[in-house]
Amino acid sequence: LFPKMMKPILEAINWDFFPKKSYKFFESVFDQLMEMRREGGTGRADFMQLMANAHNEEDEGKKDTDMAEGKVQSHKKALTKADVVSNGILFFLAGYDTTSLTMAYTLYNLALHQEAQDKVIREIDDVIGDNEEVDNETMNELTYLEMCIMETLRMYPPGANVISRHCENPTVVKGLSIPKGIDVRVPILAIHHDPKRYPEPTKFIP
């Protein structure tokens, strides 16, 4: 209800939540990306390609389905260009922002804890050595580095510190009855810093 009410008002006063200059940048990136894929003649099995395919459905996804009672026609609305660009922006922010924050905080923790930093360096030297290529199997052997990253995620969870979920159906979780229509909030940061679960929660202990 709120988006339906606010959309015409914001359009009337020509106001956006997202800066127009930034939106134009992402729109230009999307145009260039789609042009490169059209020239190459092949698509890729990724998120952007799925949205592009949905955007290119000119026939609005009309489909006839035979049913026992007769034929039922369903309509699938194609994505607009604004839909694709907006979802691309969200995908970009959700993917890059959380990753960059995790890397920054991990390096911050290693800078403060020299012993852990030295151990990570030794592990990388032992596992990777002089190899120029690093594959997934090699990454799986960097167990202490993974422990440092996971401990950083515990101390500084990126994104929302509290997540909410709407209960669509009555359910029971570990004896707790949750009725339909209830909003459940999970305080991630509070759980990660609960001394009952993590002794000395403010300390970096991989």
N, C-alpha and C positions, 0 to 999 in steps of 0.2 A: 504493500500500500504506500509506504513512504517513497520508494523510488518513482512510482507512478505520479505521485503528487509533486515531487520536487523537480522531476525532469523538465516539464514545460516551464516551470518558474526559472530554473537555472538557464535554460535556453533563451528565455525572454530577456534576461539581464546579461546574457553572454558571459557567463561565469562558469569556470571548470575547476574541479578538484585537482586535476593534473595539468601542469604547465603546457601551454600549446606548443611551445618551442620543442619541448621534450617529446610530446606526442608526434609532432611532425618528423622528428628524427627517427623514431621507431617505425613510423609509417613509411619513410623512405627506405629504411633497412628491409622492411617486409617486401616492398616493391622490387628492390634489387635482388633479394633472395629468390622470389618467385620467378623473376625474369631469368636468372641463372639456371633455375631448374627446368624452365620451359625450353631454354636453348639447349640444355643437355639432353632433353628428351626422356629423362628418367626421374622418378621421384625417389624419396627416401622414406623408410619406415620410421618416422619420428613424429613428435608432437606437432611441429609446424606443418608437416605435410598433411596430417590428418585434418587440421583446420583449413588448410588450403583446399583440400578436396571438398570439404563441407561448404566452403565459400563458392566453389565453382559449380555447385548443383543448380543450374539455371532452371531446371524444370520443377524446382521446389520439392523434389523427392516424391513425386506422385507415384503411387503404387496401388495396384489392384490385387486384392487378396480374396481367393475363393473360400467361402465359408459354407457350412452346411445349410444355412438359411438363405444364402445368396452371395452377392459380392459386396464387400465393404471396402470403400476407398479411403485410404489414409494419406495425410499430407505431412511431409517433413520439411520444415522451414530451413532454407539455406542460411548460413552465417553471413552477415554483412561484413564489409571490409573493416568497419569500426569494431565489430565483435572480435575479429581475428587479431587486429592490432592490440586491442585492450587485453585479450588473453595472453598475447605474446609479451606484453609489458609485465603482467603479473607473473608469468612463468620466468621471465628474466630476473625480476626482483627476488622472487622466492628462491631461485637457484643460486644466483651469484652472491646475493647479500649474505645469506646464511653461511655459505661456504667461505667467503672472505672473512667474516667475523670469527668463524671457528679457527681458521688459519692464524688470524691475528692474535687471538687469545691463547692459542697453543704456543706460538712463538713467545708470547709475553710470559707464560708460565715457565717455559724452558729457560728464558733469560733470567728469571728470578731464582731458578733452581739448577745450579751448575751441575750437580751430580746427575740429575735426570738428563740434562742436555748431553753430558759426556756419554752416558749410557746409550742414548739415541744415536749419537754419532758413531759409536763403536758398532752398534747393531747394523746400521746402514753400510758401514765399511765391510763388515763380515758377510752380509747377505748379498749386497749389490757389487761391491768391489769396483772393478774397472769396467763392468758391463755397460755398454752404451744403451742397450734396450732393457726396459723394465716391464715385465708382463704381470698379469694378475696373480700368478702363482708366486712370483717373487714378492709382491706386495703382501700376500698372505703370511709370509714368513717374518714380516716386520711386526712382531707381536707387541714389543714394548712401545714402539711408536703408536700403535693402535691404542694401547692402554693410556698413553698420555693424551691422545685426542679424546678418548671417551671420558677421561677424568675432567678435561677441559669443558666438554659438553655438559657434564654434571654441574660444574661450578658456574658456567656462563652459558646457559641454554639459549641458542639464537632464536629469533622469531618471538612468538607470543610466550610470555611467562605463565599465562593462564589460558587454557583451551576450553571451549564450550561445545557441548553436543546436545542436540535435542532428541529426547526419547520418543520414538514414533510408536512403540508398542510396549506394553507392560513387561518388565523383565526383572530378573533377580540376579544380583552379582554378589557372590560370597555371602549369601543370606540377607543381603540388603535389597528390599523391594523398591523398585523404581517405577512409579506409575506413568502412564502415557501422558505426554504433554509437558513433562518436567524438563527443564534445562539443567544439565549436569556440568559443573565446572571443575576442572582438574588443575590445581595450583602446582604447576611443574616446578617452579623455583623453590617453593616452600618444601615440597617433597625432597628435592635434591639437597636441601640444606637442613633436613631433619636429622638431628643427632641420634635418634633412635634407629635410623636406617644407615646413616653414614657417620661413624664416630669422627670427631674433629672435622666437620663439614667444610670449614673455611680453609683447610689445608690442602695443598696439592699432593695427593698420594696416589700415583698411578697404580 
